[in-house]
């Protein structure tokens, strides 16, 4: 983390994990926002088994002033069996507009803990229902 924001050479960092705002024509938003994108890519890779590929799986909108992906294949489209709550976390981490990502790693951590508890409770309910019959 943080290597992709070193100055003056902004070409450092691992290409697939580098946040889009690190492009030459984009405004730098801060290290946590850059790291948030990289975490989203790692989670994407973990749950789908592949890295999202720029242009193929996600591509920036080229029109000025518009902060959204023209193309973005959500992980759940590749792995429909994955929990929706995890998909939503990944999508938020990988938002094109850094302002739409989690504010910081503490906020992401809290969201992951909530998701884990929710998924654990869902499994417990399903097991209880199965045992009931």
Secondary structure, DSSP 8 states (H G I E B T S, - for coil): --GGG-SS-TT-S-GGGS-GGGSTTS----HHHHHHHHHHHHHHHHHHSS---BTTTEEE--STT--SEEEE--HHHH-TTS-HHHHHHHHHHT-SSGGGS-SSHHHHHHHHHHHHHHHHHHHHHHHHHHHH-
